[in-house]
């Protein structure tokens, strides 16, 4: 073990979890430790397959030799994630991952066992209950609670897209290669007795999808119940009645019961058979395996609509309507109604009325089909090509398909900007800038300037200068384009996605679009607050307060005040005072922020999660939001 140095009375511990490749596959242990006193033999333990140095309440993890890296090695040589050590579940055959735990029985640490200084322990049943009890949020993190609709790597516990499972490439780079294990003919999905495949999302869902019923055997939940997760996942959550799935209201803490994988896709998207991915309907039958299970390329005709002799499709509502829509006229052949009449619908056996009575504002079909939009059009709205449904014309080419056949997003351009092969838009100012922004790289093709150079603008014929001369604070383009915000960004402001104009960052997510492309109001899940790496939100008043609220610790990074101090507010340039002077009953900040509810809490009242305002506790869960972030009405039981 690395030597331990004594550098003063105050306890410090720095652990470098970095491995050095050594001969014969061994890992050299790297650990630099500071302790207030010497460490005796009783303070060193290797019982978990990791070296733990203990002194009072202080623990740190060190590297050990073995193929499991920083993870726990069971006595039989198998590896268990460090996140599964002392979690109350026996993962090793002889329970070595649950021995010598620092927390009492039925409790779990707020992080990796033995990793944090004076590590907090909380009851195990407080994990994954949708309320953070650990200051760092570990008890509600993906590493503790599993992935939502993703695949969780066995050791690192990272979440990757389920589409990457069994795709022939190792994406779990934690040594486990778990995403490429057990990949048979069904590539991670359930294989029925006859060899056919059933999605893992359809296993133990109460419906027999296999002829032999094998997808409904040995389920973890009782009859009439279903797990809040994929049946073969260890973290598949509690069991709920079937009736609580896909009823528009989330009951699973991970929202699995209302996920696309279980409930299907929104209008305009195709639900892949095995992967359960949602892909744009336009990708259906386009010759590309977008579902990764090839289900989007199976049975590629015109679905419920009519297929002409040349393969093109005509809406079933346009079949036998008296107008020839197919070049070969096949849509007007073998019609069920005699000449001059038309059917009151597309169903077999629909009654016939005179064609002249269609769309005359008088109802002649009992079901009203003769005056319906499917038969008569949408007036001032947009009519979907095949389904014939009507959508508001303002929704045409808005980037979201509202037609089930996706036709409202067909033949849409990006205005003055560049359209990638997948239909997405890239700012014209990012075309031929040396950076590939389109997945297909089309924004960097057929550029007017030679390699290593860039145009002085987006106009045709703009002169070229060396790309290295852009944004170097020296003007090379006569028009100054090489030092413009369009080319170099907005500094401390917000830059609009397509137009590249700059707006004040305080106008970001204020409910009013200030960008011509509206991008300053996109992805506003955290408003003015801090967004952690996993997408969760932390109040701006909790940023740089000395407590790690994000699992990734990003709320305590790049703080304006030195260690041991805290800012007197959330504004830029707020003065710093000692953190120990916050909430001590004495006002040190001129503005009183150090004694404010935002910094110190609400006492007997309820504190809003993001805004940190105080509301009377009697107003909690009264059906009316009193917090600007609505948090006083979250997690309310009926």
Secondary structure as GFF3:
##gff-version 3
##sequence-region A 1 638
A	DSSP	beta_strand	4	5	.	.	.	ID=ss1
A	DSSP	beta_strand	12	14	.	.	.	ID=ss2
A	DSSP	three_ten_helix	23	25	.	.	.	ID=ss3
A	DSSP	beta_strand	32	34	.	.	.	ID=ss4
A	DSSP	three_ten_helix	41	43	.	.	.	ID=ss5
A	DSSP	beta_strand	44	45	.	.	.	ID=ss6
A	DSSP	beta_strand	51	55	.	.	.	ID=ss7
A	DSSP	beta_strand	58	62	.	.	.	ID=ss8
A	DSSP	beta_strand	72	73	.	.	.	ID=ss9
A	DSSP	beta_strand	79	80	.	.	.	ID=ss10
A	DSSP	three_ten_helix	82	84	.	.	.	ID=ss11
A	DSSP	three_ten_helix	96	98	.	.	.	ID=ss12
A	DSSP	beta_strand	107	109	.	.	.	ID=ss13
A	DSSP	beta_strand	121	123	.	.	.	ID=ss14
A	DSSP	three_ten_helix	124	126	.	.	.	ID=ss15
A	DSSP	three_ten_helix	138	140	.	.	.	ID=ss16
A	DSSP	alpha_helix	142	145	.	.	.	ID=ss17
A	DSSP	beta_strand	150	152	.	.	.	ID=ss18
A	DSSP	beta_strand	159	161	.	.	.	ID=ss19
A	DSSP	three_ten_helix	162	164	.	.	.	ID=ss20
A	DSSP	three_ten_helix	178	180	.	.	.	ID=ss21
A	DSSP	beta_strand	190	191	.	.	.	ID=ss22
A	DSSP	beta_strand	197	198	.	.	.	ID=ss23
A	DSSP	three_ten_helix	200	202	.	.	.	ID=ss24
A	DSSP	three_ten_helix	214	216	.	.	.	ID=ss25
A	DSSP	beta_strand	225	227	.	.	.	ID=ss26
A	DSSP	beta_strand	239	241	.	.	.	ID=ss27
A	DSSP	three_ten_helix	242	244	.	.	.	ID=ss28
A	DSSP	three_ten_helix	256	258	.	.	.	ID=ss29
A	DSSP	alpha_helix	260	263	.	.	.	ID=ss30
A	DSSP	beta_strand	269	271	.	.	.	ID=ss31
A	DSSP	beta_strand	278	280	.	.	.	ID=ss32
A	DSSP	three_ten_helix	281	283	.	.	.	ID=ss33
A	DSSP	three_ten_helix	295	297	.	.	.	ID=ss34
A	DSSP	beta_strand	306	307	.	.	.	ID=ss35
A	DSSP	beta_strand	313	314	.	.	.	ID=ss36
A	DSSP	three_ten_helix	316	318	.	.	.	ID=ss37
A	DSSP	three_ten_helix	330	332	.	.	.	ID=ss38
A	DSSP	beta_strand	341	343	.	.	.	ID=ss39
A	DSSP	beta_strand	352	354	.	.	.	ID=ss40
A	DSSP	three_ten_helix	355	357	.	.	.	ID=ss41
A	DSSP	three_ten_helix	369	371	.	.	.	ID=ss42
A	DSSP	alpha_helix	373	376	.	.	.	ID=ss43
A	DSSP	beta_strand	382	383	.	.	.	ID=ss44
A	DSSP	beta_strand	390	391	.	.	.	ID=ss45
A	DSSP	three_ten_helix	393	395	.	.	.	ID=ss46
A	DSSP	three_ten_helix	407	409	.	.	.	ID=ss47
A	DSSP	beta_strand	418	419	.	.	.	ID=ss48
A	DSSP	beta_strand	425	426	.	.	.	ID=ss49
A	DSSP	three_ten_helix	428	430	.	.	.	ID=ss50
A	DSSP	three_ten_helix	442	444	.	.	.	ID=ss51
A	DSSP	beta_strand	453	455	.	.	.	ID=ss52
A	DSSP	beta_strand	464	466	.	.	.	ID=ss53
A	DSSP	three_ten_helix	467	469	.	.	.	ID=ss54
A	DSSP	three_ten_helix	481	483	.	.	.	ID=ss55
A	DSSP	alpha_helix	485	488	.	.	.	ID=ss56
A	DSSP	beta_strand	494	495	.	.	.	ID=ss57
A	DSSP	beta_strand	502	503	.	.	.	ID=ss58
A	DSSP	three_ten_helix	505	507	.	.	.	ID=ss59
A	DSSP	three_ten_helix	519	521	.	.	.	ID=ss60
A	DSSP	beta_strand	530	531	.	.	.	ID=ss61
A	DSSP	beta_strand	537	538	.	.	.	ID=ss62
A	DSSP	three_ten_helix	540	542	.	.	.	ID=ss63
A	DSSP	three_ten_helix	554	556	.	.	.	ID=ss64
A	DSSP	beta_strand	565	567	.	.	.	ID=ss65
A	DSSP	beta_strand	576	578	.	.	.	ID=ss66
A	DSSP	three_ten_helix	579	581	.	.	.	ID=ss67
A	DSSP	three_ten_helix	593	595	.	.	.	ID=ss68
A	DSSP	alpha_helix	597	600	.	.	.	ID=ss69
A	DSSP	beta_strand	606	607	.	.	.	ID=ss70
A	DSSP	beta_strand	614	615	.	.	.	ID=ss71
A	DSSP	three_ten_helix	617	619	.	.	.	ID=ss72
A	DSSP	three_ten_helix	631	633	.	.	.	ID=ss73
###
